[in-house]
Amino acid sequence: MARLDRLPAELILLIADSLCSQKDINALVQTNQTLYHLLHGFLCKYNVQHYQGKALLWAAENGHTCLVRDLLNAGANIAAFEGIPRGNPLWLAFDHGHLATVKILLSETRPNRSCTRKQLRSTLQWAISIHDQKIVELLLQYKVPLDPIEDSRRIGREDARNLSALGYSVSFRFPAIIPLLIEQGAQPGSYEDPGPVESAICTDQPEVAELLLKHGVPLTSDAGLCHVMKHNNKELFQLLVKYGMQMDYWGHIPLFWAIIDGSSPEMVGLLIDHGANPHLSGQLVIGLWREVYDLSPIGFAVYFGHLDIVKLLLEKGVQPLLSDLHMAEKKEDVEALAILSELSYEGIKEKKDVEIYTTSRAQDEAARNPEFRILFTMRPLYDPDTE
């Protein structure tokens, strides 16, 4: 074997090709430096052809940057390891701190060899989750995707995998990278609900919500407003108004939820004063048998026992429905019944349904204005205590 390296290269390659296992070829490669240089590339190709390039995993995990490069040149495909949770070459190299290896993997752009968008995105999410700003900055240099894994309705609305990079940074409370992400063009996904702003509001991160709004990150739903109303947070309400939330489009359903959740009369009045329409009706769903009652906001206030809001709505000129009176009778609410029974119900016009009203107005505006963003809304309206 000591003189094998004196044979013609063609003959040595034929000998290597005749061997039946990667182990035998590797033993031949390790014989001396001459055979190593001659057969190393052959061994890499053999691994790719017969072992689907699995040596790439070992090389990435152990930081063998040159071997990673050689395997990629031999045809190894980073994308082939997409289905292995935290087991793709990029993640392994990052997890073991081999940044030189990481850069080789990120720099690979050849078709059928480079990282998939899913691998890049999941690695970014991992870096965000451990608050590693240096890794995030490195990934951003290579233009990793910042949108959700699958920007569609097919993934559940509370599935963490469907968060954008901004949504992930809010979820893992890592606001320091938000300006960096926005600088790279980060936006919420088309179907991301709740979006980053709403998530910041609902997880008690008001400074983050303001940071996002200040940088022009759009709302994706009315969930933030519903949360603000539920907790009587006047400052956050004013923040949403300041940054352009159109209450005359998106305040109507939250008005009903504010009544359901027991918001203060001051907050309910504030929402109406900024454009929420109280002259609508809503379908209140109650209990396991899904009983449905068509009520005005007054009827909702009666059902949930908020007499102060009943009085406020009447002061605002809201005309109760006969069903509101019947609800007061059903609930045996003596005070509400005394107030509502004194009113006339003759010639009452049918009120528009709040969900239909909200949807139709938004669709009409979107048809006129392509930049108008239709938000997800909290529906259906139901009694949380009977679910």
LINPE-V449268 format. One record per residue. N is the residue number from 1. RES is the residue in three letters. OMEGA is omega in radians with two decimals (none if undefined). NEAR is the number of other C-alpha atoms within 10 Angstrom. Layout:
BEGIN
n:N res:RES omega:OMEGA near:NEAR
n:N res:RES omega:OMEGA near:NEAR
END
This chain:
BEGIN
n:1 res:MET omega:-3.10 near:8
n:2 res:ALA omega:-3.12 near:7
n:3 res:ARG omega:-3.11 near:6
n:4 res:LEU omega:-3.09 near:15
n:5 res:ASP omega:3.11 near:16
n:6 res:ARG omega:3.12 near:11
n:7 res:LEU omega:3.06 near:10
n:8 res:PRO omega:-3.11 near:9
n:9 res:ALA omega:-3.12 near:14
n:10 res:GLU omega:-3.12 near:9
n:11 res:LEU omega:3.11 near:11
n:12 res:ILE omega:3.12 near:18
n:13 res:LEU omega:3.09 near:15
n:14 res:LEU omega:3.11 near:10
n:15 res:ILE omega:3.13 near:12
n:16 res:ALA omega:-3.11 near:20
n:17 res:ASP omega:-3.11 near:14
n:18 res:SER omega:-3.13 near:10
n:19 res:LEU omega:-2.96 near:12
n:20 res:CYS omega:-3.09 near:9
n:21 res:SER omega:3.09 near:13
n:22 res:GLN omega:3.13 near:16
n:23 res:LYS omega:-3.14 near:11
n:24 res:ASP omega:3.12 near:12
n:25 res:ILE omega:-3.14 near:20
n:26 res:ASN omega:3.10 near:17
n:27 res:ALA omega:3.11 near:11
n:28 res:LEU omega:-3.14 near:21
n:29 res:VAL omega:-3.07 near:21
n:30 res:GLN omega:-3.08 near:15
n:31 res:THR omega:3.08 near:14
n:32 res:ASN omega:-3.04 near:14
n:33 res:GLN omega:-3.12 near:11
n:34 res:THR omega:3.14 near:13
n:35 res:LEU omega:3.09 near:18
n:36 res:TYR omega:-3.12 near:18
n:37 res:HIS omega:-3.11 near:12
n:38 res:LEU omega:-2.96 near:15
n:39 res:LEU omega:-3.12 near:21
n:40 res:HIS omega:3.12 near:19
n:41 res:GLY omega:3.10 near:17
n:42 res:PHE omega:3.13 near:19
n:43 res:LEU omega:3.11 near:22
n:44 res:CYS omega:3.13 near:25
n:45 res:LYS omega:3.12 near:21
n:46 res:TYR omega:3.13 near:19
n:47 res:ASN omega:3.13 near:21
n:48 res:VAL omega:-3.05 near:20
n:49 res:GLN omega:-3.01 near:13
n:50 res:HIS omega:-3.11 near:11
n:51 res:TYR omega:3.12 near:13
n:52 res:GLN omega:3.07 near:16
n:53 res:GLY omega:-3.09 near:23
n:54 res:LYS omega:3.07 near:18
n:55 res:ALA omega:3.12 near:18
n:56 res:LEU omega:3.12 near:28
n:57 res:LEU omega:-3.13 near:20
n:58 res:TRP omega:-3.11 near:16
n:59 res:ALA omega:3.14 near:20
n:60 res:ALA omega:-3.11 near:29
n:61 res:GLU omega:-3.08 near:23
n:62 res:ASN omega:3.03 near:15
n:63 res:GLY omega:3.09 near:21
n:64 res:HIS omega:-3.00 near:16
n:65 res:THR omega:-3.12 near:22
n:66 res:CYS omega:3.12 near:14
n:67 res:LEU omega:3.07 near:19
n:68 res:VAL omega:3.12 near:24
n:69 res:ARG omega:-3.11 near:18
n:70 res:ASP omega:3.12 near:16
n:71 res:LEU omega:3.08 near:26
n:72 res:LEU omega:3.10 near:23
n:73 res:ASN omega:3.12 near:16
n:74 res:ALA omega:3.08 near:20
n:75 res:GLY omega:3.11 near:18
n:76 res:ALA omega:-3.02 near:26
n:77 res:ASN omega:3.12 near:25
n:78 res:ILE omega:-3.09 near:24
n:79 res:ALA omega:-3.12 near:19
n:80 res:ALA omega:-3.08 near:18
n:81 res:PHE omega:-3.06 near:21
n:82 res:GLU omega:-3.04 near:17
n:83 res:GLY omega:-3.11 near:11
n:84 res:ILE omega:-3.12 near:9
n:85 res:PRO omega:3.13 near:10
n:86 res:ARG omega:-3.11 near:16
n:87 res:GLY omega:3.07 near:14
n:88 res:ASN omega:-3.05 near:22
n:89 res:PRO omega:-3.10 near:30
n:90 res:LEU omega:-3.12 near:28
n:91 res:TRP omega:-3.13 near:23
n:92 res:LEU omega:3.13 near:22
n:93 res:ALA omega:3.10 near:26
n:94 res:PHE omega:-3.04 near:21
n:95 res:ASP omega:-3.13 near:17
n:96 res:HIS omega:2.99 near:12
n:97 res:GLY omega:-3.12 near:15
n:98 res:HIS omega:-3.02 near:18
n:99 res:LEU omega:3.09 near:17
n:100 res:ALA omega:3.09 near:15
n:101 res:THR omega:3.11 near:26
n:102 res:VAL omega:-3.10 near:23
n:103 res:LYS omega:3.08 near:17
n:104 res:ILE omega:-3.13 near:16
n:105 res:LEU omega:3.14 near:22
n:106 res:LEU omega:-3.11 near:19
n:107 res:SER omega:-3.11 near:12
n:108 res:GLU omega:-3.09 near:17
n:109 res:THR omega:-3.10 near:10
n:110 res:ARG omega:3.12 near:12
n:111 res:PRO omega:3.11 near:9
n:112 res:ASN omega:3.06 near:14
n:113 res:ARG omega:-3.01 near:19
n:114 res:SER omega:3.08 near:19
n:115 res:CYS omega:3.04 near:26
n:116 res:THR omega:3.08 near:18
n:117 res:ARG omega:-3.14 near:16
n:118 res:LYS omega:3.11 near:17
n:119 res:GLN omega:3.13 near:25
n:120 res:LEU omega:-3.09 near:20
n:121 res:ARG omega:-3.12 near:22
n:122 res:SER omega:3.09 near:21
n:123 res:THR omega:3.07 near:23
n:124 res:LEU omega:3.12 near:24
n:125 res:GLN omega:3.10 near:23
n:126 res:TRP omega:3.14 near:19
n:127 res:ALA omega:3.10 near:21
n:128 res:ILE omega:-3.07 near:24
n:129 res:SER omega:3.12 near:15
n:130 res:ILE omega:3.08 near:11
n:131 res:HIS omega:3.12 near:18
n:132 res:ASP omega:-3.05 near:14
n:133 res:GLN omega:-3.13 near:15
n:134 res:LYS omega:3.11 near:10
n:135 res:ILE omega:3.10 near:19
n:136 res:VAL omega:3.14 near:20
n:137 res:GLU omega:3.11 near:15
n:138 res:LEU omega:3.14 near:16
n:139 res:LEU omega:3.13 near:20
n:140 res:LEU omega:3.08 near:16
n:141 res:GLN omega:-3.11 near:11
n:142 res:TYR omega:3.01 near:12
n:143 res:LYS omega:3.09 near:11
n:144 res:VAL omega:-3.13 near:23
n:145 res:PRO omega:-3.07 near:22
n:146 res:LEU omega:-3.13 near:26
n:147 res:ASP omega:3.11 near:22
n:148 res:PRO omega:3.14 near:25
n:149 res:ILE omega:3.10 near:20
n:150 res:GLU omega:-3.06 near:16
n:151 res:ASP omega:-3.12 near:16
n:152 res:SER omega:3.12 near:14
n:153 res:ARG omega:-3.00 near:12
n:154 res:ARG omega:3.08 near:9
n:155 res:ILE omega:-3.08 near:15
n:156 res:GLY omega:-3.03 near:13
n:157 res:ARG omega:3.14 near:16
n:158 res:GLU omega:3.13 near:11
n:159 res:ASP omega:-3.07 near:10
n:160 res:ALA omega:-3.14 near:15
n:161 res:ARG omega:-3.04 near:16
n:162 res:ASN omega:3.10 near:24
n:163 res:LEU omega:2.96 near:29
n:164 res:SER omega:3.09 near:27
n:165 res:ALA omega:3.09 near:29
n:166 res:LEU omega:3.12 near:29
n:167 res:GLY omega:3.12 near:30
n:168 res:TYR omega:-3.13 near:24
n:169 res:SER omega:3.08 near:24
n:170 res:VAL omega:-3.10 near:27
n:171 res:SER omega:-3.12 near:18
n:172 res:PHE omega:3.02 near:13
n:173 res:ARG omega:-3.13 near:17
n:174 res:PHE omega:-3.05 near:18
n:175 res:PRO omega:-3.07 near:20
n:176 res:ALA omega:-3.08 near:12
n:177 res:ILE omega:-3.07 near:20
n:178 res:ILE omega:3.09 near:20
n:179 res:PRO omega:3.11 near:15
n:180 res:LEU omega:-3.14 near:15
n:181 res:LEU omega:-3.13 near:18
n:182 res:ILE omega:3.09 near:17
n:183 res:GLU omega:3.12 near:10
n:184 res:GLN omega:3.08 near:15
n:185 res:GLY omega:-3.11 near:11
n:186 res:ALA omega:3.09 near:19
n:187 res:GLN omega:3.03 near:20
n:188 res:PRO omega:3.05 near:24
n:189 res:GLY omega:-3.13 near:23
n:190 res:SER omega:-3.10 near:17
n:191 res:TYR omega:-3.13 near:22
n:192 res:GLU omega:-3.06 near:28
n:193 res:ASP omega:0.06 near:26
n:194 res:PRO omega:3.10 near:22
n:195 res:GLY omega:-3.10 near:29
n:196 res:PRO omega:-3.12 near:31
n:197 res:VAL omega:-3.14 near:28
n:198 res:GLU omega:3.12 near:25
n:199 res:SER omega:3.11 near:20
n:200 res:ALA omega:3.14 near:24
n:201 res:ILE omega:-3.04 near:21
n:202 res:CYS omega:3.10 near:18
n:203 res:THR omega:3.04 near:14
n:204 res:ASP omega:3.04 near:11
n:205 res:GLN omega:-3.06 near:16
n:206 res:PRO omega:3.13 near:16
n:207 res:GLU omega:3.11 near:13
n:208 res:VAL omega:3.10 near:22
n:209 res:ALA omega:3.13 near:25
n:210 res:GLU omega:3.10 near:19
n:211 res:LEU omega:-3.14 near:16
n:212 res:LEU omega:-3.13 near:22
n:213 res:LEU omega:3.14 near:19
n:214 res:LYS omega:3.13 near:13
n:215 res:HIS omega:3.04 near:12
n:216 res:GLY omega:3.10 near:12
n:217 res:VAL omega:-3.03 near:20
n:218 res:PRO omega:2.98 near:20
n:219 res:LEU omega:3.06 near:25
n:220 res:THR omega:-3.12 near:23
n:221 res:SER omega:3.08 near:22
n:222 res:ASP omega:-3.08 near:24
n:223 res:ALA omega:3.13 near:23
n:224 res:GLY omega:3.13 near:26
n:225 res:LEU omega:3.11 near:27
n:226 res:CYS omega:3.12 near:25
n:227 res:HIS omega:3.13 near:22
n:228 res:VAL omega:-3.13 near:24
n:229 res:MET omega:-3.11 near:26
n:230 res:LYS omega:-3.08 near:19
n:231 res:HIS omega:3.07 near:16
n:232 res:ASN omega:-3.08 near:19
n:233 res:ASN omega:-3.08 near:14
n:234 res:LYS omega:-3.12 near:14
n:235 res:GLU omega:3.13 near:11
n:236 res:LEU omega:3.06 near:21
n:237 res:PHE omega:3.13 near:20
n:238 res:GLN omega:3.10 near:14
n:239 res:LEU omega:3.11 near:16
n:240 res:LEU omega:3.10 near:21
n:241 res:VAL omega:-3.12 near:13
n:242 res:LYS omega:-3.08 near:11
n:243 res:TYR omega:2.84 near:14
n:244 res:GLY omega:3.05 near:12
n:245 res:MET omega:-3.03 near:18
n:246 res:GLN omega:-3.09 near:13
n:247 res:MET omega:3.12 near:22
n:248 res:ASP omega:3.01 near:16
n:249 res:TYR omega:-2.94 near:20
n:250 res:TRP omega:-3.13 near:24
n:251 res:GLY omega:-2.99 near:24
n:252 res:HIS omega:3.11 near:26
n:253 res:ILE omega:3.05 near:28
n:254 res:PRO omega:3.08 near:28
n:255 res:LEU omega:3.11 near:26
n:256 res:PHE omega:3.12 near:27
n:257 res:TRP omega:3.09 near:24
n:258 res:ALA omega:3.11 near:26
n:259 res:ILE omega:3.10 near:26
n:260 res:ILE omega:-3.04 near:22
n:261 res:ASP omega:3.08 near:20
n:262 res:GLY omega:3.08 near:19
n:263 res:SER omega:-3.14 near:22
n:264 res:SER omega:3.07 near:18
n:265 res:PRO omega:3.12 near:20
n:266 res:GLU omega:-3.12 near:13
n:267 res:MET omega:3.10 near:20
n:268 res:VAL omega:3.11 near:23
n:269 res:GLY omega:3.12 near:18
n:270 res:LEU omega:3.14 near:16
n:271 res:LEU omega:3.11 near:23
n:272 res:ILE omega:-3.13 near:19
n:273 res:ASP omega:3.14 near:13
n:274 res:HIS omega:2.97 near:13
n:275 res:GLY omega:3.10 near:15
n:276 res:ALA omega:-3.06 near:23
n:277 res:ASN omega:-3.14 near:23
n:278 res:PRO omega:-3.05 near:24
n:279 res:HIS omega:-3.13 near:19
n:280 res:LEU omega:3.05 near:21
n:281 res:SER omega:3.12 near:26
n:282 res:GLY omega:3.11 near:25
n:283 res:GLN omega:3.12 near:19
n:284 res:LEU omega:-3.13 near:21
n:285 res:VAL omega:-3.04 near:19
n:286 res:ILE omega:2.93 near:17
n:287 res:GLY omega:-3.12 near:13
n:288 res:LEU omega:3.14 near:8
n:289 res:TRP omega:3.03 near:9
n:290 res:ARG omega:3.02 near:12
n:291 res:GLU omega:-3.09 near:11
n:292 res:VAL omega:3.11 near:14
n:293 res:TYR omega:3.10 near:17
n:294 res:ASP omega:-3.02 near:18
n:295 res:LEU omega:2.95 near:26
n:296 res:SER omega:3.05 near:29
n:297 res:PRO omega:3.11 near:29
n:298 res:ILE omega:3.11 near:33
n:299 res:GLY omega:3.07 near:28
n:300 res:PHE omega:-3.14 near:28
n:301 res:ALA omega:3.09 near:26
n:302 res:VAL omega:-3.09 near:28
n:303 res:TYR omega:-3.08 near:23
n:304 res:PHE omega:3.00 near:15
n:305 res:GLY omega:-3.11 near:18
n:306 res:HIS omega:-3.09 near:21
n:307 res:LEU omega:3.14 near:18
n:308 res:ASP omega:3.11 near:13
n:309 res:ILE omega:3.03 near:23
n:310 res:VAL omega:-3.13 near:24
n:311 res:LYS omega:3.13 near:17
n:312 res:LEU omega:-3.11 near:16
n:313 res:LEU omega:3.09 near:23
n:314 res:LEU omega:3.08 near:14
n:315 res:GLU omega:3.13 near:10
n:316 res:LYS omega:3.08 near:14
n:317 res:GLY omega:3.13 near:10
n:318 res:VAL omega:3.11 near:18
n:319 res:GLN omega:3.14 near:23
n:320 res:PRO omega:3.03 near:24
n:321 res:LEU omega:3.08 near:23
n:322 res:LEU omega:3.11 near:19
n:323 res:SER omega:3.08 near:15
n:324 res:ASP omega:3.10 near:25
n:325 res:LEU omega:3.12 near:24
n:326 res:HIS omega:3.11 near:16
n:327 res:MET omega:3.09 near:21
n:328 res:ALA omega:3.09 near:25
n:329 res:GLU omega:-3.13 near:15
n:330 res:LYS omega:-3.12 near:12
n:331 res:LYS omega:-3.11 near:15
n:332 res:GLU omega:3.13 near:13
n:333 res:ASP omega:-3.01 near:16
n:334 res:VAL omega:-3.09 near:11
n:335 res:GLU omega:3.12 near:11
n:336 res:ALA omega:-3.14 near:26
n:337 res:LEU omega:3.13 near:19
n:338 res:ALA omega:-3.14 near:12
n:339 res:ILE omega:-3.02 near:15
n:340 res:LEU omega:-3.10 near:23
n:341 res:SER omega:3.12 near:14
n:342 res:GLU omega:-3.07 near:8
n:343 res:LEU omega:3.11 near:12
n:344 res:SER omega:3.14 near:12
n:345 res:TYR omega:3.12 near:14
n:346 res:GLU omega:3.07 near:7
n:347 res:GLY omega:3.13 near:6
n:348 res:ILE omega:3.11 near:11
n:349 res:LYS omega:3.09 near:9
n:350 res:GLU omega:-3.13 near:9
n:351 res:LYS omega:3.09 near:17
n:352 res:LYS omega:3.10 near:14
n:353 res:ASP omega:-3.02 near:16
n:354 res:VAL omega:-3.12 near:21
n:355 res:GLU omega:3.11 near:19
n:356 res:ILE omega:-3.14 near:11
n:357 res:TYR omega:-3.14 near:17
n:358 res:THR omega:-3.10 near:19
n:359 res:THR omega:-3.07 near:17
n:360 res:SER omega:3.12 near:13
n:361 res:ARG omega:-3.14 near:14
n:362 res:ALA omega:3.14 near:18
n:363 res:GLN omega:3.10 near:14
n:364 res:ASP omega:-3.14 near:10
n:365 res:GLU omega:3.12 near:16
n:366 res:ALA omega:3.11 near:14
n:367 res:ALA omega:3.13 near:11
n:368 res:ARG omega:-3.02 near:10
n:369 res:ASN omega:-3.10 near:10
n:370 res:PRO omega:-3.12 near:8
n:371 res:GLU omega:3.14 near:9
n:372 res:PHE omega:-3.08 near:12
n:373 res:ARG omega:3.09 near:16
n:374 res:ILE omega:-3.09 near:17
n:375 res:LEU omega:2.94 near:19
n:376 res:PHE omega:-3.12 near:18
n:377 res:THR omega:-3.13 near:20
n:378 res:MET omega:3.14 near:14
n:379 res:ARG omega:-0.03 near:11
n:380 res:PRO omega:3.07 near:12
n:381 res:LEU omega:-3.07 near:19
n:382 res:TYR omega:3.09 near:20
n:383 res:ASP omega:-3.09 near:17
n:384 res:PRO omega:-3.08 near:11
n:385 res:ASP omega:-3.13 near:7
n:386 res:THR omega:-3.13 near:11
n:387 res:GLU omega:none near:11
END
